[in-house]
Amino acid sequence: MKFNKLIAPVLLFAALIVMHKSIWHTFFIYLNFSWTASFIVPYVLQVAAAVLLAISLNGILKKRNVKLSKPISILALIVCLSIGFWANPIFEGDISNDLEMVHLDKSRITLNEGLTMVALPGCKHCGGMIPSLNFLQVRNPSLKVQVAFVQDSEEMIDAYKGRLLPEIAVFYTEKPKLIAEL
């Protein structure tokens, strides 16, 4: 059986999965889409490519007189969507087993105006936000963007300083438990 008509949808779907975060999210931000739209559009395109792939498969199977063409196509759609959302989950959370509740008066903390990202050394999500912080600083030069580490790690602070714009302050907060309450 020749499945030449499936090559384009499969390649499109694979490209959308591989380039999801690195190109599409940034591409739509630079086209001045809103932050939410630039986050959602790659997922919509991924779903559309999976539907296109399932429709193409259904058409091929119907031409070949396969009796179970619809269930096979629906199964292919479910598998494609599962692969897509497994490769690019909408939410990636961290689970910590060292939970420590801090009950302090919030008035004891004064935050600077602007945007402060609280970072943990070795946090993949925090490191992944560096391009977004740089972009925010470029898009809004008057915004004070800073990164506060809750654990003293000169190595990580230097690594962040090397990747962030010079306008973005990177420092170790001396009161991490106070910030943890926020």
N, C-alpha and C positions, 0 to 999 in steps of 0.2 A: 504494500500500500504506500502510495506517495502522499505525504502530508506537507507539500510545499506551501500551501496557504496558511499553515500554522507557524511558519518560520518568522514572519514579521511580527505577529502578536506575541510570540514567545520572546523574541529579542526585545521588543518594546517593554514587556513586563519585566524582564530581567534587568534592562537598563534603568527602569524606574526604581527597582529595588536597590540596585548597586549605587545609583547616583542620588538617592533620596535625600540624605542629609547634606552631603558635600556640595551638591550643585543646585538642586531644585529649591531648597529652602532659601539659600543665599540669593539665587537668581530672582526669585519673586520679591525678596526684600529690596533688592536693588532696582526693581521695576516699580518701587514705591507702593507695593501692596501693604496692607496693614500686617502687623505681626501675626495676628490670628489667621488671616487669609494665607499668608506665606507659609504657615505651619500646616493648614488644612489642605491646600491645593495639591501638594504631592500625594497625600492619601487619596484624594478624589481621583487623581490621575492613575494611581495604582489600582484602585477599584475598577475604573473604566477600562484599563488594559486587561484586567482579569476577566471582566464581562466580555470584552471583545474576543479574547482567547476562547472563552467558553462558547460564544456564538459561532466562531469559526470552526471549532471542533464539532459542534452540533451540525453545522452545514455539511461538513465533510462526512460525518457518520451517516447523515440522512441520504447523501448521494450514494453511499455504499450499502444502503438498505439495512443498516444496523437497527434492530428492533429497540434496543435500549439506549438510543442516542440521547434522549433527554436526561435520563438519570446519570448517564456517563458524563454529560456536559455539566450538570449540576454538581456532581462530585468533583469534576475538574475545577469548577469555580470555587468550591469550598476549599480544595487543596491549595489553589493559587492564593486565595485570600489568607489562608492560614500561614502559608510561607511568607507572604508579604508582611503581615502584621507580626509574625515571629521575627523577621529580619529587621523590621522598623517599628518597634512597639510605640504606641502613642505615649505611654508613660513608663519611665524607667525609675523606679524608686530604690532607695537604700534601706535596709533593715538593720537596726543596731540592737544588739542584745545588752548594751551597757547604758540603758536608760537611767538618767538621773534627773529627777524633778527639782527645779530651782524655784523657790517661792520667795521672791524679793520684791521690794517696792520698785515699780517701773519708773517712778520719778527720779530714781538715782542714776538712770542712764540718760545721757544726752547724746542724741545722734546728730550728725552733721546733715545739712541739707544736701539733697542729691540722691544718688543711688549707691548703696553699700551692699556688696555681695559678701556674705559670710562664707568662708571657705575652710575646708578641712584638707590637710596634706594628704595627697594620694586619692582624693575624690575625683572620679572620672567625669562626673557631671560638672563639677566646678571647673575643671580644666577644659571641658568642652564648651563652656560659656565664654571663654576668652575672645573668640571672634565676634560674638554678639556684643560683649562689652566694648570692644574696640569700635564696632560699627555704631553703637549708641553714642559713644564719645564723638565720633566724626559727624554723625547726623545732628547731634545736639552739643555743640562746643561749650555752651554755658553750663551744661549739666556737670556736676561734680561726681565723677564715678570713682569708687574706691573698692579695694578688696581687703577684707579683714580676716586674717587667719586666726582660728581659735586655738591653735597649737603652735608653739614656737618651732619653726623649721626654716632656718636660713636658706637651706638648699631649695625648698619649694618657693620661698619668697623670691629668691634670685631667679628661679625658673620662670615665675609669673612675670617679674619685671622685664625679663628678656623677651617675652611674647606680647606684653601689653604696651599700649601707647605710653609715651613718657608722661602724658597728662594724668594718667590713672595712677593713683597712690596705692601702694601695696604695703601692708604693715601687719604686725602681730598685735592683736588686741590684748591688753594686759588684764582684762576682766572677762574671760570667755564665759564664765558661768552667768554673768549678767546678760550677755548677748544671747545665751542659750534660752533665756526666758522669753525672748521676743519670738 
